[in-house]
Amino acid sequence: MSAAPHPVARGLLVWMQTNGPRLQALMAQEAARADDLSPAGDAAVRAQLRFVADALAANAGPGRAEALAGFRDRLPSALDGAAERVGELSELLGEATALEVGLQFADASPDDPGLVAMLARRVRVDAWMRLFLERYDAAQPDRPPAAPAALAWMAEHQTHLADTIFAMDRRAKQHELERGGPDAIADVETVNRIGQATMLQSHVRFLVEALARAL
């Protein structure tokens, strides 16, 4: 099932694309107090989610600016106290994510350490996104919850997510080749770094698209 661009999502994504310095600042803030600085580690995920909250607040319509600004401002502390909840969500999501990714990589061994690590990162990112939706709804108790509709849309558009990850990964690798020559992506570490970064970026874009349809 295709996912046609949504006008609200386009507006949010354009804002995010034109405010890169803000994302870099958030990345630096989160990295300064983190041990895991991998491209899809918790610090990177937290920074990206805070960036989404920034975009929502900056593009809020009449009557919603105050609530969304409050959500943006309270989100860092909400994320700080979320380790247990993220762990719970990760457990719930683990089996379903393994099945979905297994369908995409049917030829890969389930004991492949690269695949296992990728699955763990995917599950962790998904858990953080669900936590974000929970906190988003909690910040606006006077409005219908957005999480159910957003999650339903996500479940129906997993192929769209997979296609987005593939396309972004291919573009990133092509950029590396153009910048560094034919050996630029010859080592496993570089491929892994690109894969983690594009996976997280694709999931964030997917979250924005899902949330736009639930607003």
Secondary structure, 3 states (H helix, E strand, C coil): CCCCCCHHHHHHHHHHHCCHHHHHHHHHHHHCCCCCCCCCCHHHHHHHHHHHHHHHHHCCCCCCHHHHHHHHHHHHHHHHCCHHHHHHHHHHHHHHHHHHHHHHCCCCCCCCHHHHHHHHHHHHHHHHHHHHHHHHHHCCCCCCCCHHHHHHHHHHCHHHHHHHHHHHHHHHHHHHHHHHCCCCCCCHHHHHHHHHHHHHHHHHHHHHHHHHHHC
